[in-house]
Structure formats: structure tokens, C-alpha cells
Amino acid sequence: MRRKRMINNAVKNGLLALYAIFALFPLFWMVLISFKSDAQMFNTTFIFDPTLENYEAVLLRTDYFKYFFDSVIVSVIAVLVSVLAGVPAAYALARYNFKKKEDLAFTILSFRFAPEILVVLPLFMIYQKIGLYDTYFGLIWVYQLITMPLLIWVIRGYFEDISVEIEHAAMVDGYTWWQVFLKRLLPLIKPGLVSASLLAFIFAWNNFTFPLMLSGTKVETITVASLKYIASDTVHYGQMAVAATVSALPAVIFALCIQKHLVRGLSFGAVKG
């Protein structure tokens, strides 16, 4: 019996290892080709002469860090705005009963499902007229279509899982509503808030359509700037790999730093007794 269990564990670990290799191989390949020159790109596979020319070309000879910080500013502030506005909205949808509540909740969710090309052309014309084209504020505003619906629906589920008696007991102890919200409810939804914020940040960071159409030269995110490495006669795959590798670092570092809360937040509520 013990031997059979050991064999089962070995098979499971082997399958998990194969899946990990399958999932991580694109990242490994992206980092690998970032050290290849254009001449070696199609002539070699794993054995080649590594070079830092691509990193020098991208990081030192272009305005890559300007594009990088533009993405940081837009994505981080967009998530912060979504948290400040979305958490109270999620609480209201979870706790209060009012007419057309579910219709309103579904309408908010539908903003996330709608194709971006459906709204980007009207927004382009509106932004041109009201002066929001190629501004930080304009991109942060439109990014709410990406970040806020996701955050509201995730956090709403957490509020619904918290018993309302906790709030009543805290108010009996003399807490005001804001004290109950900040000192009792927010710590309870912290795992969900962290995981939802990370996912919202990743979606905002990787967005391509909105910054492509609604920004120009003053504000240029890293996803749009990556097109600069596609020349008229060739594609600089090594430089594109460098840009993609560096742009992936914020999300990876953020996920590693909050790994404990992220795992708990994504798995919370998956099994109910």
C-alpha cells in the first residue's frame, strides 16, 4: 500500500514537473533569445555566443525607461482609483438591496466583456474634442473599463461571504460605520483585494488597444513602444525579447512579494463546507 502511494506521488510530481516546464518554457525562450544577435536568431537554438547588444540597444539607446515609467504611472494609478471607488461599490452591491441591483452589477461586468474596439473609436473622437488625447488622465480614466469591473465582482463575493453579524457586533461595541469598514471588514477581504488588484494591474499593464489609439508621443506605454522594434525590412526579435522580459518584471516581482496573500485570495471560497 505504501509503495503504491509512493508511485502515485511520483507520477503526480512528474506530471506537475512536465506542466511546469510546458508553462515556463515560453518565458525561458524569451529570455534566451534576448541574448542572441540577429545573425544567430535563426541559425542557432540553445548553443550560441551570448551577447548584451540587445540590452544595450534597448535600455541605453532608446527611451525605453520613459515608456516603462509611463506604463507604471498609468497602471498603478488606474488600479488605485479602481480600489478607492470599487471597494465601496462592491460593498453596496453585497449588502444593500435596491431596485435593479443585479442589472446594475451585470452592466458593470459587461464593460469588461465588451470588445475594446467597440468603444475605442468613439472615445478617440471624444478625447480629441475634450483634450484628453495623449494624457495620463485620459488613459487612467479609460483603464477603469478594464480594472474596475474585475475588482468589483471579486470583492463583492468576499463581502457576501462575511456575516453581517460581525458589523452589528462591532457597532454595538461603539464603532462607527467607517471604523467597522476600515478596521473589521477590510482586514477580512485583504487576500481578495490583493489578488484582484494584482490581476487588475496585469490586465492594465498588458493592454494594447487603448494606449495605441488614445495616446501619442507624450504618453506611450511599453506595449505600444514595443512596435518600434519592428523595422520596415526586418523584425529585431532580440530587442523585442529584451523589452518583453523587462516589462514582465513588475508583475513577477509584485506577485512574489504578495505570494501568500495571492494564493489565499485566489483559493478562498473554492471549497465550501
N, C-alpha and C positions, 0 to 999 in steps of 0.2 A: 504493500500500500504506500509506504514511504517512498519507494523507488518510483512508483507511478506518479506520485505528486512531484518528485524532483524532475521527472521527464516532462511533465506538463508545464512546470515553471520554466524549464529550459526552452521549451518550444515557444512559450509566450514571450520570454525575454528575447529570443531570436527574432520573432516576428516584429516586436517593438523596435528592435535594433534596425531591422530592414526598413521599417516605416520611417524611422528617424533619418536614415541615410537617404531615402527617397525624398523626404520633406526638406532636408537641409542641403541636398546636392545643388539645387539652383543657386543658393547663397554662396556655397563653396566655389561653384563655377564662375560666378560673377566676380568674386574676389580674385580668383585665379587669373582670369583674362585681363584684370586691371593691371597686372604686371607684365602683360605681353605687349610687344610693339606691333604696329600694324603689319609689318612684314612677317611676323611669326603667327599672326592671328589664325590663319587657315592652314599653315604648314606644320604646326605642332599641336600636341594635345596636352599631356602632363609634363613632358620633358622639354624645357626651353630655357633660354637665358633671361632671367627676370630683369626688369628694368623699372626705374621710377620715372621714366619720361612722361607717362600718362598723368601721374600725380603732379609733376611739375607743371605740365601744360594746363591742367585744370585748376589747381589750387593757387599757383603763383602767376600765371599769365592771363587769367581771366578774372572776372568779377564774381567768381563762384560764391565767395563768402557773403557778398551782398545779397545774392539770390537766396542763400541759406538763411540769413537772418530775416529776410522778408518773409520766408515761409514760417520761421519761428514766431515772428510777431503776429502774423495773421492767424495761424493755427492756435497758438496759445490763448490769445485774447478771445478768439471765437469760442473756444471751449469754456473759458471763464465766464463769458456772457451767457452761454447756454446753461452753465451751472447756476448762476445767480438768478436767472429767470426760469429755468426749467425745474429746479427742485421745488420751489413753491407751487408751480403749476402741477407737478406730479402729485404733491400732497393734496391739492384741491381736488384733483380727479380721483384720488383714492379715498378721501374722507367725506366729501360733501356730495349730496345728491341734488341735482338740479336738472331742469328740463334740457333735453338734447345732450346730456353729458357724454354718452357713448358716441354720438355722432361727432361731437367736437373732438373727442380723443381719436377717432378714426380719421378725421380730417387732418389732424396734426401728423398722424402716422403716414397718411397718403403723400405728404410732402416729401417724405424720404423715398417712397416708391416711384414717384413721378420721374420720368427721364429728364435729365438736366437740360438736354437740347430743347425740351418743351418750353422752358421758361427763360433760357439764356438770351434768346434773340429779343423778346420784349424787354427784358431787363437791360440789355445793351442800349436800346433806344432810350429807355427811361434814364439810365445812368448818364448818357450823353447830355440829356436836357437839364438834369438837376445837378450836374457837376460831380458825380460820384465815380465817374470812369477813371480808372488808374489811380485809385486812392486806397489806403489801408482800410478806412471806414467802409468803403463800398464792398470790399472783399469780405471783411469781417461780418458785415450785415448779411450778405448772400450765403455765407457759410452756415448761417443758422438753419438753412434748409437741410443741411447735412447733419449737423451735430445735435440740434435741439430735439427733433422727433425721437431719435435713438435714446437720448438721455431721459426724456420724459417717460417713455414707455418702460424702460428698465427700472427707473427709480419708483415709478408708480407701483410696480409689483412688490417692491420692498416695503413700501408704506402699507400696502394692503395686507402683508404678512405680519405686521406689527399690531398687536392687540390695542384697541382704543382705550382699554382699561389702564394701560400704562400712562397715558396722558391724563386721564381722570385722576389717578392716584397722585401724580405729580402736582396737579392743580390743587388738590385737597391739602397737600403739604405746603401750599403757599406760592408755588411757582406761577409766573405769568405765562401766557401762551408762547411768547418768544423765548422765554427761558426753557420751557418744555421742548420747543422745537430745536433749539441750539444745543442744549445740554443732555437731552434724553433721546430725541429722535435721530439727530444727525450722527451720533456715535454708532447707533444701531444700523444705519444704512451705509456706513462708511465703506465696507467692502464693495457693495454695489455701485456706490458713487465713484470709487476709484476705478473699477473695471469699466464702467460706462464712459467715464472721462477719457480713459486710455483709448478705447475703441473710437470714440468721437474724434480724438486727436489724430489717430491714424487715418481715419476717413478724410478729415480736413487736410492733413499733410499730403496725402496721395492724390487729392483732387486735381484734375487737369482741365476740365471743360470750363469751369467758371473763371479761373485766372487767365486762361487762354483768350477768352472773349471779353472779359471785363477789366483787364489790366494791360498796360503797355510797357513803357520803359521806366517809369518811376517806381512801380511796384511790380516785381517779376519773381514769381515763386520758382522753386527749384525744379518742379515738374515741367514747367514751360521752358525754363532755361536749358534743360537737357536737350531740347531740339537743336541747340546751337552746335552740337557735336555731329550733326548730320550735314555734311557738305553737299554741294551740288553733284560732285562726281564720286563720292565715297562716303562711307559711314565710319567714324572713328569709334569702333566698338570698345577699345581700351579706355578711352576718355569717358565714354558713356558709362562704363562699368565703374570707373572711379566716382563719377557723380552719383550713381545709384548707391554705391557702397557707403559713401559718406552721408548721403541723405537718409540712409536706413539707420544710422547710429542713434539719433534721438529717441526713436520709438523703442529700439532694442534696449538702450540704457534705462529708459523710463520703465519699461516692463520688468527689467531685472531688479531695479530698486524697489518696486512695489509688488514683487512676485508673490509674497504671502497674501496680501490683500487681493491681488488679481485672481489667484487660484480660488480663494474662498468666495470672492464675489461671483465668479463665473459658475461655480458649482453649487452655490447656495440655492436651495429650493428645488434642486434637481431630483431629490428623493424626499418624499413627504411620508410621514408615518400615518 
